[in-house]
């Protein structure tokens, strides 16, 4: 198995981006240009590496080659984006890799583009890039191809050597387990389990009992062999179960008006460990949105809209509105679930305002709300 942290270090040792490796400070998949640029790089790396993996490392300051990290990104539907826009799309995988120099809630994103030995091109227009465009890598640049394009294998030996040097061993695995346990406070009850005598999985979370059922909050789950963070949440409650071959996470979200809130199952994630040294992750979307009084929802949406407009025009909020802003992410999410599709846009307008609030929990709620909206849109 490849230790992904070690792999990233080996890639970063190639300070300059090249035809099998790119690095980004962040991905902007919520904008047309950001999405199109990401697709261009996937296309180019795939075409320039027909017989070996290629990589994008996310959370790197390009000028200093410094690890700065990004938020945990659990978008399992990123393959759908590639499939929708690319002809002969490669299989891709996004993984969250923790680093000891980063806060616990930050990771380095690793995008792996697997080889498919076919010419990849745009299936439809994406921003300024035209349908049927073909891209390839020339050094650190993703370039358009004019005329016939021929696949060439030039990186296989180099990439194979980098991946070989990133193989895991017993020392790295044991260090990973001790690091995980030592980096969590006792109340999070960090523990580990070995699956199929090969895979070591660690998890931690604060246990709570709700309506006689066991839940965990502030959950952190890591596959130690590969140093990949499989799940992380600052707020959501989850239920955890496992057997000898699988580890199962059921994620819930708390929704409602004022104090009348209820837990709703959002998604089930099943990590299956196989005897051939491989594992796969299966996700089942469970969410059925609540149905609240539509007249009450209209009032809540109008209140959200009014607060956003005041913030946009620099009008001072009333004391009551100052309190309401703390619930704005949750209220906008509930409105979105009741058909007010513009609620997402309203919430994004005040992202920076919420980010700069003294109450940092509100910004965490903002990120959680946007994550849930994204999952619902994809599903």
C-alpha positions as CSV (number, residue, x, y, z in Angstrom):
1,X,0.0,0.0,0.0
2,X,1.1,3.5,-0.8
3,X,1.5,5.9,2.2
4,X,-0.1,9.0,0.7
5,X,1.7,11.5,3.0
6,X,5.0,10.1,1.9
7,X,3.9,10.2,-1.7
8,X,3.0,13.9,-1.4
9,X,6.4,14.6,0.1
10,X,8.1,12.8,-2.8
11,X,6.1,14.7,-5.3
12,X,6.8,18.0,-3.6
13,X,10.5,17.2,-3.8
14,X,10.0,17.8,-7.5
15,X,9.7,21.5,-6.7
16,X,8.6,22.4,-10.3
17,X,5.3,21.0,-11.6
18,X,5.8,18.8,-14.6
19,X,3.9,16.5,-17.0
20,X,2.8,14.0,-14.3
21,X,2.2,16.4,-11.3
22,X,0.5,19.6,-10.6
23,X,-0.1,21.6,-7.4
24,X,-2.8,24.0,-6.4
25,X,-3.5,26.2,-3.4
26,X,-7.1,25.3,-3.7
27,X,-9.8,24.0,-6.1
28,X,-12.7,26.2,-7.0
29,X,-15.3,23.7,-8.3
30,X,-18.2,26.0,-7.4
31,X,-17.3,28.5,-10.1
32,X,-17.5,28.0,-13.9
33,X,-13.9,29.0,-14.5
34,X,-12.6,27.0,-11.6
35,X,-14.4,23.9,-12.7
36,X,-13.3,24.3,-16.3
37,X,-9.6,24.8,-15.3
38,X,-9.8,21.6,-13.1
39,X,-11.2,19.6,-16.1
40,X,-8.5,21.0,-18.4
41,X,-5.8,19.8,-16.0
42,X,-7.4,16.4,-15.6
43,X,-7.6,16.1,-19.4
44,X,-4.0,17.2,-19.9
45,X,-2.5,14.9,-17.2
46,X,-4.5,11.9,-18.5
47,X,-3.3,12.5,-22.1
48,X,0.3,12.9,-21.0
49,X,0.4,9.8,-18.8
50,X,-1.3,7.0,-20.7
51,X,0.4,4.2,-18.7
52,X,1.0,5.6,-15.2
53,X,-0.8,7.6,-12.5
54,X,-0.6,11.4,-12.4
55,X,-1.4,13.7,-9.5
56,X,-2.7,17.1,-8.4
57,X,-1.7,18.1,-4.9
58,X,-4.1,20.7,-3.3
59,X,-3.2,23.0,-0.4
60,X,0.3,24.0,-1.5
61,X,1.6,27.6,-1.7
62,X,3.0,27.5,-5.2
63,X,5.7,30.2,-4.8
64,X,7.2,28.7,-1.6
65,X,6.3,25.1,-2.2
66,X,4.9,25.2,1.3
67,X,2.1,23.0,2.7
68,X,-0.7,25.3,3.9
69,X,-3.6,22.8,3.7
70,X,-7.3,23.0,2.8
71,X,-10.6,22.0,4.5
72,X,-11.6,18.4,4.5
73,X,-13.3,17.7,1.2
74,X,-15.8,14.8,1.1
75,X,-17.1,15.2,-2.4
76,X,-17.4,11.6,-3.5
77,X,-19.2,12.7,-6.7
78,X,-16.2,14.5,-8.2
79,X,-15.9,11.5,-10.7
80,X,-19.4,12.5,-11.9
81,X,-18.1,15.9,-12.9
82,X,-15.3,14.4,-14.9
83,X,-17.6,11.8,-16.6
84,X,-20.1,14.5,-17.5
85,X,-17.6,16.8,-19.2
86,X,-14.9,14.5,-20.7
87,X,-14.8,12.0,-23.5
88,X,-12.8,8.9,-22.5
89,X,-12.7,10.2,-18.9
90,X,-10.0,8.7,-16.6
91,X,-10.9,7.3,-13.2
92,X,-10.0,9.9,-10.6
93,X,-9.9,9.8,-6.8
94,X,-9.8,12.7,-4.3
95,X,-8.2,11.9,-0.9
96,X,-7.7,13.9,2.3
97,X,-4.2,13.5,3.7
98,X,-3.4,14.9,7.2
99,X,0.0,16.4,8.0
100,X,1.5,16.9,11.5
101,X,2.3,20.5,10.7
102,X,-1.4,21.3,10.0
103,X,-4.3,21.9,12.4
104,X,-6.5,18.8,12.9
105,X,-9.2,20.2,10.7
106,X,-6.9,20.9,7.7
107,X,-5.5,18.4,5.2
108,X,-3.7,18.2,1.9
109,X,-5.9,17.1,-1.0
110,X,-4.5,14.5,-3.3
111,X,-6.2,13.9,-6.7
112,X,-5.0,10.7,-8.4
113,X,-5.7,10.4,-12.1
114,X,-5.5,6.8,-13.1
115,X,-4.2,5.9,-16.7
116,X,-6.7,4.8,-19.3
117,X,-4.5,4.8,-22.4
118,X,-7.1,6.7,-24.4
119,X,-7.1,10.3,-25.8
120,X,-9.3,12.4,-23.4
121,X,-11.1,15.4,-24.7
122,X,-13.9,17.8,-23.7
123,X,-17.4,16.3,-24.3
124,X,-19.0,19.7,-24.2
125,X,-18.2,23.4,-23.8
126,X,-16.7,24.3,-20.4
127,X,-16.3,28.1,-19.8
128,X,-14.0,29.3,-22.6
129,X,-12.8,25.8,-23.6
130,X,-14.6,24.4,-26.6
131,X,-16.2,21.0,-27.1
132,X,-13.7,18.4,-28.4
133,X,-10.7,20.4,-27.1
134,X,-7.7,18.2,-26.3
135,X,-5.1,19.2,-23.7
136,X,-1.7,17.8,-22.8
137,X,1.2,18.8,-20.5
138,X,4.2,20.6,-21.5
139,X,6.3,20.9,-18.4
140,X,4.1,22.6,-15.8
141,X,1.6,23.9,-18.3
142,X,-1.6,22.3,-19.6
143,X,-1.6,23.2,-23.3
144,X,-4.2,22.8,-26.1
145,X,-3.4,20.5,-28.9
146,X,-3.9,21.7,-32.4
147,X,-4.2,18.9,-35.0
148,X,-3.8,15.2,-34.4
149,X,-2.7,14.2,-30.9
150,X,-0.7,11.0,-30.2
151,X,-0.4,9.4,-26.8
152,X,3.2,9.1,-25.6
153,X,4.5,7.3,-22.5
154,X,7.3,9.4,-21.1
155,X,6.8,9.3,-17.3
156,X,6.2,5.6,-16.3
157,X,9.7,4.8,-15.0
158,X,9.9,8.1,-13.0
159,X,6.4,7.8,-11.5
160,X,6.9,4.0,-10.7
161,X,10.0,5.0,-8.7
162,X,8.3,7.7,-6.8
163,X,5.4,5.4,-5.8
164,X,7.8,2.6,-4.9
165,X,9.6,5.0,-2.5
166,X,6.2,5.8,-0.9
167,X,5.3,2.2,0.1
168,X,4.2,1.7,3.7
169,X,6.0,-0.3,6.3
170,X,5.4,-1.5,9.9
171,X,7.3,1.5,11.4
172,X,5.2,4.0,9.5
173,X,2.0,2.2,10.4
174,X,2.8,2.1,14.2
175,X,3.9,5.7,14.1
176,X,0.6,6.6,12.5
177,X,-1.5,4.8,15.2
178,X,0.4,6.5,18.0
179,X,0.2,9.9,16.3
180,X,-3.5,9.6,15.9
181,X,-4.1,8.5,19.5
182,X,-1.8,11.2,21.0
183,X,-3.3,14.0,18.9
184,X,-6.8,13.5,20.3
185,X,-8.0,14.4,23.8
186,X,-9.1,11.6,26.1
187,X,-12.8,12.6,25.8
188,X,-12.7,11.6,22.1
189,X,-11.7,8.0,23.0
190,X,-9.3,7.4,20.1
191,X,-9.0,3.8,19.1
192,X,-8.0,1.4,16.3
193,X,-9.1,-1.8,14.6
194,X,-7.3,-4.1,12.2
195,X,-9.3,-5.5,9.3
196,X,-8.2,-8.6,7.3
197,X,-4.8,-8.5,9.1
198,X,-3.8,-5.7,6.7
199,X,-5.7,-2.5,7.2
200,X,-5.4,-0.4,10.3
201,X,-8.2,2.1,10.9
202,X,-8.3,4.7,13.7
203,X,-11.3,6.7,14.8
204,X,-12.2,9.2,17.5
205,X,-15.3,11.0,18.5
206,X,-17.2,12.4,21.5
207,X,-19.8,9.9,22.6
208,X,-23.4,11.1,23.4
209,X,-26.7,9.4,24.0
210,X,-29.7,10.8,22.2
211,X,-33.1,9.1,22.7
212,X,-31.4,6.0,24.0
213,X,-29.2,5.8,20.8
214,X,-25.4,6.2,20.7
215,X,-24.0,9.0,18.5
216,X,-20.6,10.5,18.1
217,X,-19.8,14.1,17.3
218,X,-16.5,15.7,16.2
219,X,-15.6,12.5,14.5
220,X,-12.3,11.8,12.9
221,X,-11.6,8.6,10.9
222,X,-8.2,7.7,9.3
223,X,-6.9,4.8,7.3
224,X,-3.4,4.6,8.8
225,X,-1.8,2.4,6.2
226,X,-2.3,5.1,3.5
227,X,-2.5,8.1,5.9
228,X,-5.8,9.1,4.4
229,X,-8.5,10.9,6.4
230,X,-11.8,9.1,5.5
231,X,-14.2,11.2,7.5
232,X,-14.1,14.4,9.5
233,X,-16.8,16.6,10.9
234,X,-16.8,19.5,13.4
235,X,-20.5,19.4,14.1
236,X,-22.5,16.5,12.6
237,X,-23.6,13.5,14.7
238,X,-22.8,10.1,13.3
239,X,-23.4,6.5,14.2
240,X,-20.6,4.0,13.9
241,X,-20.7,0.2,13.5
242,X,-18.3,-2.4,12.2
243,X,-17.6,-6.1,11.6
244,X,-14.6,-8.1,10.6
245,X,-14.7,-6.8,7.0
246,X,-16.5,-3.5,7.0
247,X,-16.6,-0.1,8.9
248,X,-19.9,1.7,8.6
249,X,-20.6,5.4,9.2
250,X,-24.1,6.8,9.2
251,X,-24.1,10.6,9.1
252,X,-27.0,12.7,10.5
253,X,-27.8,16.4,10.3
254,X,-29.8,18.4,12.8
255,X,-32.6,20.5,11.1
256,X,-35.6,22.4,12.3
257,X,-36.8,25.8,13.4
258,X,-35.5,27.4,16.6
259,X,-35.3,24.7,19.3
260,X,-37.6,22.2,17.5
261,X,-34.8,20.3,15.8
262,X,-34.7,16.7,14.7
263,X,-31.9,14.4,13.5
264,X,-32.2,13.3,9.9
265,X,-30.0,10.6,8.3
266,X,-28.0,12.1,5.5
267,X,-25.6,9.5,4.1
268,X,-24.3,6.0,4.9
269,X,-20.6,5.3,4.1
270,X,-19.4,1.7,4.1
271,X,-15.7,0.9,3.9
272,X,-15.2,-2.6,2.7
273,X,-11.8,-4.3,3.3
274,X,-10.9,-7.0,0.9
275,X,-8.5,-10.0,1.1
276,X,-6.5,-8.8,-1.9
277,X,-5.0,-5.8,-0.1
278,X,-7.6,-3.4,-1.5
279,X,-10.6,-1.6,-0.1
280,X,-13.5,0.3,-1.6
281,X,-15.9,2.9,-0.3
282,X,-19.6,2.7,-1.0
283,X,-21.9,5.6,-0.2
284,X,-25.7,5.4,0.1
285,X,-27.6,8.7,0.1
286,X,-30.4,8.5,2.7
287,X,-31.7,12.0,3.1
288,X,-35.5,12.7,3.0
289,X,-36.0,16.5,3.6
290,X,-38.4,17.6,6.3
291,X,-41.7,19.3,5.4
292,X,-42.4,22.3,7.6
293,X,-45.2,24.8,7.4
294,X,-44.7,26.7,4.1
295,X,-46.0,30.0,5.5
296,X,-43.4,29.8,8.3
297,X,-40.7,29.0,5.7
298,X,-41.7,32.0,3.6
299,X,-41.2,34.2,6.6
300,X,-37.9,32.7,7.5
301,X,-36.7,33.1,3.9
302,X,-37.7,36.7,3.8
303,X,-35.9,37.3,7.0
304,X,-32.7,35.7,5.6
305,X,-33.0,37.8,2.5
306,X,-33.5,41.0,4.5
307,X,-30.4,40.3,6.6
308,X,-28.3,39.5,3.5
309,X,-29.4,42.7,1.8
310,X,-28.5,44.8,4.9
311,X,-25.0,43.2,5.0
312,X,-24.5,43.8,1.3
313,X,-25.4,47.5,1.7
314,X,-23.5,48.0,4.9
315,X,-26.6,48.8,7.0
316,X,-26.1,48.1,10.7
317,X,-28.0,45.0,11.9
318,X,-30.4,45.3,14.8
319,X,-29.6,43.3,18.0
320,X,-32.3,40.8,17.0
321,X,-30.7,40.4,13.6
322,X,-27.3,40.0,15.2
323,X,-28.6,36.9,16.9
324,X,-30.4,35.7,13.7
325,X,-27.1,35.8,11.8
326,X,-25.8,33.0,14.0
327,X,-28.6,30.8,12.6
328,X,-28.4,32.1,9.0
329,X,-26.5,29.0,7.6
330,X,-29.0,26.6,9.1
331,X,-32.1,28.7,8.2
332,X,-30.8,29.1,4.6
333,X,-30.3,25.3,4.4
334,X,-33.8,24.6,5.6
335,X,-35.2,27.1,3.1
336,X,-33.1,25.5,0.3
337,X,-34.6,22.1,1.2
338,X,-38.1,23.6,0.9
339,X,-37.6,24.7,-2.6
340,X,-36.1,28.2,-2.1
341,X,-33.2,27.5,-4.5
342,X,-32.0,31.1,-4.2
343,X,-31.2,30.5,-0.5
344,X,-27.8,29.0,-1.5
345,X,-27.0,32.1,-3.5
346,X,-28.1,34.4,-0.6
347,X,-25.9,32.4,1.9
348,X,-22.8,32.6,-0.4
349,X,-23.2,36.4,-0.6
350,X,-22.4,36.8,3.1
351,X,-19.6,34.1,3.3
352,X,-16.9,36.7,4.1
353,X,-19.0,38.5,6.7
354,X,-19.8,35.2,8.5
355,X,-16.1,34.1,8.2
356,X,-15.0,37.3,10.1
357,X,-17.6,37.0,12.9
358,X,-16.2,36.6,16.4
359,X,-18.4,33.5,16.8
360,X,-16.4,31.0,14.7
361,X,-19.1,28.3,15.1
362,X,-21.2,30.2,12.6
363,X,-18.6,29.8,9.8
364,X,-18.3,26.1,10.6
365,X,-22.1,25.9,10.2
366,X,-21.8,27.8,6.9
367,X,-19.3,25.2,5.6
368,X,-21.5,22.3,6.8
369,X,-24.6,23.8,5.2
370,X,-22.8,24.3,1.8
371,X,-21.5,20.7,2.1
372,X,-25.0,19.3,2.6
373,X,-26.4,21.4,-0.3
374,X,-23.6,20.1,-2.6
375,X,-24.3,16.5,-1.6
376,X,-28.1,17.0,-2.3
377,X,-27.4,18.7,-5.6
378,X,-25.1,15.8,-6.7
379,X,-27.5,13.2,-5.5
